[in-house]
Amino acid sequence: MRVRNRSNAKERLENNEYVFIEPTINKGNWHNIFNNINPIHLEIGTGKGKFIFNLAKKYPNINFIGLETQPTVLSFLLDKIELESIENLRLILADANNLTDYFDNGEISKIYLNFSDPWPKTKHIKRRLTFKTFLDQYVQVLNDEKRIAQKTDNQNLFEYSLASMTQHGFVIDKISLDLTNSQYEQDNVHTEYEDKFITKGNNIYYVEVIRK
């Protein structure tokens, strides 16, 4: 989803209490940042933030962290947070390759992967967020019930992810090949991409896996 660049986005993010530009400093300290011991859920790749923003409003007793690499995109999410003073949501401007530098072992309760780049070329397979090197990091930062939820409109990525995660010791807890028309839609919080793909008539693939 193309977004018009905001020239002052990076500067704005750098000077905001809701945003962390150097998350390594806060490793092991996220519960103190939220000032409670509620579970922490992490979305990797927030986009403009419709999903995690509405999720944080829906579940005030859960802490949410949105991780994004694009300053302009993240600034749109920051607009929403500041407008409504959402206190259980924080943002990280950083790369997902270094999660274990940002979070301590077991510090996260759940990870969301929503409409991640499918990286369709074989030479780019290591960039997929369900490649084994990413899964290794998820296992480390997730707590005892290691839970990952994924949504995508890309069937090839979905099939790859199912294979990769099950080979990594995860088991399927929930799954749908058509989330929009499934039993899970009632509790489903949409993303911007999701609404766009549904309008186009695309199936939304969904899976939630756990590893105990």
C-alpha positions as CSV (number, residue, x, y, z in Angstrom):
1,M,0.0,0.0,0.0
2,R,1.7,3.2,-1.2
3,V,2.0,6.0,1.3
4,R,3.0,9.6,0.6
5,N,6.3,10.3,2.3
6,R,6.4,12.6,5.3
7,S,9.6,14.6,5.4
8,N,9.5,15.1,9.1
9,A,8.4,11.6,10.1
10,K,11.7,10.3,11.5
11,E,12.3,13.5,13.5
12,R,8.8,13.3,14.9
13,L,9.2,9.6,15.9
14,E,12.6,10.4,17.6
15,N,10.9,12.9,19.9
16,N,7.9,11.0,21.1
17,E,7.3,9.0,24.3
18,Y,5.3,6.3,22.5
19,V,8.1,5.5,20.1
20,F,11.4,3.7,20.7
21,I,14.2,4.2,18.1
22,E,16.8,2.3,20.1
23,P,14.9,-0.7,21.5
24,T,18.0,-2.5,22.7
25,I,18.1,-0.2,25.6
26,N,14.8,-1.5,26.8
27,K,15.4,-5.2,26.6
28,G,13.9,-6.9,29.6
29,N,12.3,-3.7,30.7
30,W,9.1,-3.5,28.7
31,H,6.7,-4.3,31.6
32,N,8.2,-1.4,33.4
33,I,7.6,0.8,30.4
34,F,3.9,-0.1,30.5
35,N,4.0,0.1,34.3
36,N,2.1,-3.2,34.7
37,I,2.6,-7.0,34.3
38,N,0.0,-7.5,31.6
39,P,0.9,-9.8,28.7
40,I,2.8,-8.2,25.8
41,H,1.8,-8.9,22.2
42,L,4.0,-7.9,19.3
43,E,3.0,-7.1,15.7
44,I,5.9,-7.3,13.2
45,G,5.2,-4.9,10.4
46,T,2.4,-2.6,11.5
47,G,1.7,-0.7,8.2
48,K,-0.4,2.3,9.1
49,G,-1.6,0.5,12.2
50,K,-5.3,-0.1,11.9
51,F,-4.9,-3.7,13.2
52,I,-2.8,-3.1,16.3
53,F,-4.5,0.2,17.2
54,N,-7.9,-1.3,17.2
55,L,-6.6,-4.4,19.0
56,A,-5.2,-2.2,21.8
57,K,-8.5,-0.5,22.2
58,K,-10.4,-3.8,22.2
59,Y,-8.1,-5.4,24.8
60,P,-7.0,-2.7,27.4
61,N,-5.6,-5.4,29.7
62,I,-3.0,-6.5,27.1
63,N,0.1,-4.4,26.2
64,F,0.9,-4.1,22.5
65,I,4.1,-3.3,20.7
66,G,4.1,-2.5,16.9
67,L,7.4,-2.9,15.1
68,E,7.9,-1.2,11.7
69,T,10.8,-0.2,9.6
70,Q,9.3,2.7,7.6
71,P,9.1,6.1,9.5
72,T,6.4,7.6,7.4
73,V,4.1,4.5,7.8
74,L,4.7,4.4,11.6
75,S,4.0,8.1,11.9
76,F,0.4,7.5,10.7
77,L,0.0,5.0,13.6
78,L,1.4,7.5,16.0
79,D,-1.3,10.0,14.9
80,K,-3.9,7.6,16.0
81,I,-2.3,6.9,19.4
82,E,-1.8,10.5,20.2
83,L,-5.4,11.4,19.2
84,E,-6.9,8.9,21.6
85,S,-4.1,8.6,24.2
86,I,-3.8,4.8,23.9
87,E,-1.6,3.9,26.9
88,N,-1.3,0.1,26.2
89,L,0.4,0.6,22.8
90,R,4.1,1.4,22.1
91,L,6.0,1.6,18.8
92,I,9.4,0.4,17.7
93,L,11.2,1.8,14.6
94,A,13.6,-1.0,13.9
95,D,14.3,-4.2,11.9
96,A,12.8,-7.6,12.7
97,N,16.1,-9.3,12.1
98,N,17.3,-8.4,15.6
99,L,14.3,-9.3,17.9
100,T,16.5,-11.0,20.5
101,D,18.4,-7.7,20.9
102,Y,15.1,-5.9,21.7
103,F,13.4,-8.4,24.0
104,D,14.5,-10.8,26.7
105,N,13.7,-14.5,26.8
106,G,10.0,-15.0,27.3
107,E,9.2,-11.3,27.4
108,I,6.5,-11.6,24.6
109,S,3.3,-13.6,24.9
110,K,2.1,-13.5,21.2
111,I,3.4,-12.5,17.8
112,Y,1.3,-11.3,14.9
113,L,2.5,-11.5,11.3
114,N,-0.1,-9.7,9.1
115,F,0.3,-9.6,5.3
116,S,4.0,-9.8,5.4
117,D,6.0,-9.4,2.2
118,P,5.9,-12.9,0.6
119,W,9.3,-12.6,-1.0
120,P,8.3,-15.0,-3.8
121,K,11.7,-15.5,-5.3
122,T,13.7,-18.5,-4.1
123,K,16.8,-16.4,-3.6
124,H,14.9,-14.2,-1.1
125,I,13.5,-17.1,1.0
126,K,15.6,-16.1,4.0
127,R,13.7,-12.8,4.2
128,R,10.4,-14.4,4.8
129,L,9.2,-13.7,8.4
130,T,8.5,-17.5,8.8
131,F,12.0,-18.6,7.7
132,K,13.7,-20.7,10.3
133,T,16.1,-17.9,11.5
134,F,13.1,-15.7,12.4
135,L,11.3,-18.6,14.0
136,D,14.4,-19.2,16.2
137,Q,14.1,-15.7,17.4
138,Y,10.4,-16.0,18.0
139,V,10.9,-19.1,20.1
140,Q,13.4,-17.3,22.2
141,V,11.4,-14.1,23.0
142,L,8.0,-15.8,23.4
143,N,7.0,-17.1,26.8
144,D,6.0,-20.7,27.8
145,E,3.0,-20.9,25.4
146,K,4.8,-19.7,22.2
147,R,1.9,-18.4,20.0
148,I,2.1,-16.9,16.5
149,A,-0.8,-15.7,14.4
150,Q,-0.5,-15.1,10.7
151,K,-2.8,-13.6,8.1
152,T,-2.0,-13.4,4.4
153,D,-3.7,-13.3,1.0
154,N,-0.7,-15.1,-0.5
155,Q,-1.3,-18.9,-0.8
156,N,2.3,-19.8,-1.5
157,L,3.5,-17.9,1.5
158,F,0.8,-19.5,3.6
159,E,1.7,-23.0,2.5
160,Y,5.4,-22.3,3.0
161,S,4.7,-20.9,6.5
162,L,2.7,-23.9,7.6
163,A,5.5,-26.2,6.6
164,S,8.2,-24.1,8.1
165,M,6.4,-23.6,11.5
166,T,5.3,-27.2,11.9
167,Q,8.9,-28.4,11.1
168,H,10.0,-26.0,13.8
169,G,7.9,-27.7,16.4
170,F,4.8,-25.5,16.3
171,V,1.3,-27.1,16.1
172,I,-1.8,-25.6,14.5
173,D,-4.3,-24.3,17.0
174,K,-6.6,-22.4,14.5
175,I,-6.7,-22.4,10.7
176,S,-8.8,-21.1,7.9
177,L,-8.4,-20.9,4.2
178,D,-11.1,-18.2,4.0
179,L,-11.0,-16.2,7.2
180,T,-13.6,-13.7,6.1
181,N,-16.3,-16.4,5.9
182,S,-15.0,-18.5,8.8
183,Q,-16.0,-19.0,12.5
184,Y,-13.0,-16.8,13.4
185,E,-14.2,-13.6,11.6
186,Q,-16.4,-12.5,14.6
187,D,-13.3,-11.8,16.6
188,N,-11.0,-10.8,13.7
189,V,-9.6,-7.3,13.7
190,H,-8.9,-6.2,10.2
191,T,-5.8,-4.5,8.7
192,E,-5.7,-2.0,5.9
193,Y,-4.4,-4.6,3.5
194,E,-7.1,-7.0,4.6
195,D,-9.9,-4.6,3.7
196,K,-8.2,-4.0,0.4
197,F,-7.9,-7.7,-0.5
198,I,-11.4,-8.5,0.6
199,T,-12.7,-5.8,-1.7
200,K,-10.8,-7.5,-4.5
201,G,-12.4,-10.8,-3.7
202,N,-9.1,-12.4,-2.4
203,N,-9.2,-15.2,0.2
204,I,-7.6,-14.4,3.5
205,Y,-5.5,-17.3,4.9
206,Y,-5.2,-17.5,8.6
207,V,-3.3,-19.7,11.1
208,E,-2.5,-19.6,14.7
209,V,0.2,-21.9,16.0
210,I,1.6,-22.7,19.4
211,R,4.7,-24.5,20.7
212,K,4.8,-25.6,24.3
